[in-house]
């Protein structure tokens, strides 16, 4: 008997050639970004840190946006990514639901972040930019940007949240190996950083503050632009290759999803998976799309929907989103990529209009199910991805109890091989 | 224009269902293993630490040995592995040779070691063994064994060379996560370990000594067997899935190899790639098979062919092989998997009869070409694998100069994501 094929792999020719823009599908149009004074932000206000092409994508009302040839070429290095039927996980859980995960961990950076990093590096290169700044929480985005900057011949400086840099020293090594510069945030290189250090020299740093530092530097230098790894509309746009591929992959085996599950930090992984399904959901298909966040940073489940800044210092525009407030200091949990006070405006709008749902997961459940995945599928998930995994497993067990098994798809947004310090202190990896 | 497909992926149905035993192909029969007193070792002498099935494989004269169904099922989790045409590497090197790498890094442990770990765990389980001991240098073998022990429900204790454990703390985390126990070697748990610590409390440890500890413990406990990750004939046998797949993959695109290149520590990765091609080489096909080792541990290029023990304490039989002597203390190079005084008897015999060649590579060249691979293919190789990579690149450049480009295949025996400390101190990953 030949072994069962658990991986659904699309040929290179099935690589999506366009991005799917979810903005026109929103039940209500997104409110405009606002200046601190409350005026709508004009495209020219953003021109100091973003190229025109990305600003246009940020507000585009076209559903389909072509992927430029050089970005397609870069994506084709690792895409399409496999959709994996997790049969051994199903068996370990004792459930009859079909569980699939979209394996974004096969990218050069080990996470979905490469999808948008390649695109953003390309558009900045095209605009004549020679230097990029960004922030990184867990290190996945910084790694992706470092690699993308190398691909398109641009310099990169990454402000890495201090606690994450300490927890994940290998991330810095990779970024340096790829030619990028890495500073712990808060740093002495910016006003925002110096101010934070003066107020509290022992601060662990936050993603919001690291964004402030990167934006401040980009705004102050004409050769330098800023890139963001999540939250914004154009970032989610670039991630829609995920959902488009999942759709094709499920269709190729005659499967339809009942649940789409992704972890939620800034919203790009979730938005990238779910975006291409929004029209299906609105037209009545029974798909529950669930954004999963840590109990300790419950932006979507306990935050307030309001206009708020994307960073700590208030350099970014005010955006309509769920937020815990820019002053929220999340605890030093291991899922560094989920330590963010805000949420993507697109995801916030979808949640507010009940197109999607949100749920939160304890750190204990994350690592418990991460170990079950390691023991069954021999895959060690990033702590962020373990949130989606844990929700999927808990849901599959609940469906089993209710006698209503179904088709559950979650994104393995990244692997955990560079996050093993998290596992070391999680209680599931003792001698 | 659709993106070019660089990965040659075989369907699951093409997974080799048998191992290829190279012993019958050797130009001269392998000399028998000897006791310290110089008497041929009988199968029963090995029965204290190995199951009968593996002892039979060690001396089998059958060319083809069926892979048992449960092992096939375990291998099918990640096999067949991709053969990758490294077009961007070729471009970065400016060569017209076709360079392919066999990607063994996609296994559950991130290296080729899983191929034999699954087989050895299975055969021990079948023999009623409930506990396994082993040693690990770089940590790749220990990781593979921990995962295989989990797959077949056996306890595992891993003696990890002390310097490697310090350089690669994440390896221990994974082994612990998978349920295995990890001790730094030399340890206080064995006579061999205590003796070494008494002689030199600051010793870095060696693979040879870690083997002594694992063998000593297995020999002294009836519930415990010993497993070895390289050197022995049955280990190379299990690795021949690599070469068999490469053969099919090259044939599927009408390609024939001119050079087969693999790094050499104990010999299993090299033997696994080259074994299935030995008959082709002997029948006149022009294939240069090159075993690549570090300049600092030049077993094949500067060692002596003689009967020598596989470990430091002399617990293993004497085997006919190239050796630097059991007392050789290799420097603390980063390719921990290549810090071994001896060589596989099979590889030694092939070298002695000039069926294959050997070459050595400097640490500087390893990391130089590793960075070129990272910058072109976005793959970070294990320091061990970087030896094969570097030799391949140097050879391709030489062939280019001579106007004789060809088809070069090397094994990416493992990824380097858990070896980033090595990169950190290599000089290629500075801020």
Interface residues (C-beta under 8 A of the other chain):
Chain A: X2 X3 X4 X5 X9 X11 X12 X13 X15 X72 X73 X76 X77 X78 X88 X108 X110 X147 X150 X169 X170 X173 X174 X176 X177 X178 X179 X181 X182 X371 X374 X375 X377 X378 X380 X417 X418 X420 X421 X423 X424 X428 X429 X430 X431
Chain B: X2 X3 X4 X5 X9 X11 X12 X13 X15 X72 X73 X76 X77 X78 X88 X108 X110 X147 X150 X169 X170 X173 X174 X176 X177 X178 X179 X181 X182 X371 X374 X375 X377 X378 X380 X417 X418 X420 X421 X423 X424 X428 X429 X430 X431
